[in-house]
Amino acid sequence: MKLLTKELEAKLPPLYSQDGKGDEALALVKFFTPDSSWTWYATEYDPVERVFFGLVDGLEKELGYFRLDELESIKGPLGLSIERDIYFEPTRLYELR
């Protein structure tokens, strides 16, 4: 599965465009490891640098940057690749915390 389609890329706002919104920022895309508990929620994206900003739910829940190239290369403990949740509906960060 392609993690980021052209359609999704066009919907993601540019980096820093949701600054100041805090937990009111809207996550538009969800990525997850099917064989682990890590999840990434993207709120913004820079297509040139291929960098997202959003909520990372791993050892802790924290806001931060993550790269598309890294998501495409990561394998979970059972060797499974990261997937995109095709049923994810845009959600405010406060609802995901």
Summary of the structure (lengths in Angstrom):
residues: 97
radius of gyration: 12.5
end to end distance: 26.6
largest distance: 38.6
contacts: 253
relative contact order: 0.26
helix: 20%
strand: 35%
